[in-house]
Amino acid sequence: MTRLLARYAECVFWLARYVERAENLARILEVQETFARDSKGSHDWQVVLEINADVERFLAAHPEPTAGAVLAFYVTERGNPTSLVSNLHAARENARALRPLISTEMWVQLNVFHNRVALLGPQDATEERLARLCATVKEGCDAHAGITAGTFYRDEAWSFYQLGAAVECADQTTRLLDAKFLASRARADAGPGSAADASYWTATLRSAAGYQAFRRSYPGDLNPEQVAAFMLCDPWFPRSVAFNLGVITDELTRLRRRFGLRLTAPALERLDALTAGLEIRNVRQMLAQDDLRTLADAIQRDLADLSRDLGSAFFGHTVAAAQSQSQT
């Protein structure tokens, strides 16, 4: 039987989610800054607000989505719960509650990383410095993941960490596809088969650190259908939705069989339905209808429901909207 307190299980679940969320926000900002330019060289930064369902929150504090305002909103604004500084602050606070469970190396790295991001000012949240900032955030998150993999004791707390990371990674991969869809829609020269369209798909792969892996599976011409299928359905790419659904299934099964947690049935049933919907033919159909975003939105809603199932089963409550900051 498990000896892990519910509050510790919840903290470790959200520690993983907040770090993963910070990394993926950096990836979305990076791909937007690098590729999503109009004919005048400007960016439509409202795309990022739409991806994260933050338009209403942003406009309540800012008159219009200029580059400076949106980047400050997502990098340094503590009042925005989806900003980089807010995500890493939440991760650090969950880690603080977990000091009896996590390694000293995990705590030190995350604390130093958080303090480094907390010192960022308006001068750092600019288009000119965004690429360097995003690289720094990704490196910090990758260092956290590596230290965690090398030092975290493999008891049930490890399973909850894996659950949190996998749920968030699957959700954020669909948001990278959203970024591609919305950025392409904003440009008249980004129709299917255009040079701009190919650049967007390449940027999407690179933002997910999947370009080389994709080329190993598809060495020929870059095909939008293949890219979408790779990011959604590939069972071996660590950032694909299908791979992360497999991780969630494995960890729930481990919690049930090894640690005696028997309330996994609702989550496993939802996973079965979600996995069944991730078929190549569905992706092809959505692409043919130019409606891939509908599939991505449906996956995001299912993952939000899955989080609620996990909250009810293991944390003693449904995951609170204020903490989950649901972006669906």
N, C-alpha and C positions, 0 to 999 in steps of 0.2 A: 504493500500500500504506500501511497505517496505521503511524504512528511513535509511537503512544501506548503507554506501558508498561501491562501488565496491572494492576499495582497502582494506577496512576493512574486507569485505567478503573473499577476497583472502588471507589476512594475517591469519585469524582465520582458514581457510581451511588448510593452510600449517603449521601452528602451530601444529595442531592435527597430520598431516601426519609426521612431523619430529620427534615428540616425539614417535609416534607409530613405526617409522622406527628404531629409536635408540633401543627401547625395543626389537624388533624382531631381529636386528643384534646381540644383546647380547644373545638371545635365540639360534640363529644359531651357534654362536661361542661356546656356552656352550655344545650343543649336539655334535658338532664336536670334542671338546676336550675330552668329557667324553666317547664317544663310538666309534668314527671312528679311530681305531688304526689298524695297520697291524700286521702281525705275529711277528714283531720285536718290537712292542710297539710304533711305530712312527705314525705320522699323515700325511695324504695327504692334506695339507692346500690349495692346488690349487683348491680343491672342492669348498671352500668358494668363491674364486675368480670367478669360473665359475657360481655359483649361482647368483652372483651380476653383472655378465658381466663386471668384472673389470680386466680381464687378461691382456688386452693390456695396460691399464693405469698403472697397477702394474709393468709390465715388462719394461715399459719406464723409471722407476726409480730404479728398483731392478733387479739384475741378475738372481735370482731364488727364488721360493716360499718356503723359509725356514720358520720354525715356528716363529722365531723372527721377520723376515721381514713382514710376513703376519699379525701377531698380531699388530705390530707397525703401519702398514698400516691402519688397521681397528679400532685401538683404539686412537692413539695419533697424526696421521699425519693430519695436517690442510690442506695440499695440496690435500688430498683425500676427495672429497665431500660426500662420503658415509661412512666416519669414524664416530665413536661415538662422538668425539669432534666436528666435523663439523656439524653433525645433531643437536646436542644440541645447538651449537652456532646459527644455523639458526632458531631453535625454539625460542631461547631467543630474537633474533632480531625481529622476527615476534611479539612476545609478547610485546616487547618494543613499537612497532608501535600501539599496541592495548591497551596501558595503559588507555585510556579513557573508554574502554569497559570491560576489565577483572577485576576481584577482586584483591584486594591487596594481599590476601593470595595466589592466583595463581602466581602473579608476584614474590613474595618473594621466594616461594618454587622453582620455575623454575630457578630463578637467582642464588640461593644458590646451587642448583643441578648442573647447568652449571659450576659454578666456581669450584665446587669440581672435576668434570670430567676434566676441563681445566688444573688442577694442576697435572694430571697424567703424569708420566714420563716413560722412557724406562723400568725402573725396575718394573713397574706395568703391562706392556704388555708382560708377560711371561706365559708359560704354567702352571707353579707352582701357579701363583696368578690369573689365568684367572677365575676360578670358583668364587672366592670372588668378583672379579671385575664385572662379569656378574650379580651376585646376587645384588650388589650395584646399578647397572644400572636399573635392573628390579624393584627394590624397589623404586628408584627415579621416574621412569615412572609411577608406580602404585600409588605413592603418588600424582603425578600430576593429574592422572585421577580421583582419589578420591576427591581431593580438587576442581577440575573443576566441577565434578558432584554435589558437595555440595554447590557451590558458584556462578556458572555461571548463569546469568539472562537468562530465557528461551524465548528470542526473536529470530529473524531470525539468529542472530549470532550463537546461539546455534545449529541451524540446519546445518550451514556451518561447525561448529566444528565436529558435528556428521558425516557429509559427508566425511570430510577429514580422520577422524579416521577409518571409515568403509572401504573406498577405500583402504587405506594403509594396514589395517588388513587383508582384503581379499587377496590382492596381496602377503603379506608376508606369509600367510598360505600356499599358493602354493609353495613358496620358501622353506619352511620347508619340503614339500614333495620332492622338488628337492634335498635337502640336503640328504634325505634318499636314493633316487634313485642313486645319484652320488657316495655316500659313499659305497653303496652296490656294485656298479659296480666296484669299485676299489679293492674289496676283492674277492678272488677266493672262499672263504668258506662262502659267504653270499648269496647263492642261495635261492630260495623260499623254505620255510619249514625248513631251517637250524636254529640252535640256534642263530647265528649271525644275521640272518634276523629278528627273533623275537625280539632280543635286539634292533635293529634299529627301529622297529615299536614302541616298548615301549618308546624308547628315543624320538621319534618324538612326541608321545602323551604327554610325560612329558614336552618337550620343549614348547609345546603349552598350558601348564597348563590344559590338558584335560584328564589325565589318569583316575582320579576318575569319571569324568563325563562319559567317555567312558564305564567304568565298570558298571555304573548304567544302561546303555542301552544294553550292551553286557557282562553279567556276566560270560559267559563261556570262552572257549579258545580264545586266541587272534588270530584273523584272519585278514590277510592283507587287504582283500576286505572290511571287516567291518571298519577297521581303516581309509582307504582312503575314504570310503563313509561317515564316521562320520565327518572327517575334511572338506570334500567338500560339503556335502549335508544335514547335520543335521540342522534342522531349530531352534533348541533350544540351541546349543552350541555357546557361544558368539564369538568364534574365527573361526567358520566355514565360508566358503565362502558363503553358502546359507544364513546364518543368517545375515551377513553383507550386502549382496545384498538386503535383506528385510529392513534393516535399511536405506539404500540409497533410496529405493523406498518410504518408509514412509516419510522421510525428504523432498524429492522432492515434494511429494504430499502435505505435510504441507506448503512448501514454495509457492506452486501454489494457494492453497485454502485459506490459512490464510493471506498471505502477498502479494498476487496478482502477483507473478512472473510467467509469462505465457510462458517462453521459456524453459520449462522443457521437452517438447515432445521428442526431439531427444535422450536425456539421458534416458528417460523412455522406449522408444522403444528399445534402445540398452540393457537396463536391462532385458526387456522381453525376448529377444533372448538369453542373457547370462544365465538367470535363466532356460530357457527351455533346454539348453544344460547340465545342472547339474542334470541329471537323474541317478539313480542307475545303469541302464543298460549300460550307457556310461562308468561309472567307472569300472564296471565288464568287459566290453569289452576291455578297455585299460589295465587293469591288466592282463587279459588273454593273451594279446599280448605283455606283459612286456613293455608297452609304455605309462605308466601313465604320464611321463614327457611331452609328446606331449599335453595332455589335460591341464596340468598346464601352459605350455607356451602359449597355446591359451587363457586361462583365463587372464594371465598377459597382453597379447596384447589387449584384450577387455577392461580391466580396464584402460590401458593407453589411449585407444580411448575414454573411458568414461570421463577421466580427461580432455581431450581436449574438449569434448562436454560441460562440466561444465565451462571451461574457456571461451569458446565462448559465452555461454548463460549468465553468471553472472559476469565475470571479465573483459569483454570488449575485450578479446583477446584469442587466443589459448594458452594454458599453454606452457610456454617457456621450451625448452629442457634443458636449463642450470639450471633452477630452479627445474624442476621436477626430473632431474637426472634419467631419465627413465632407468630402469634396464632390460627392456625386450630385 
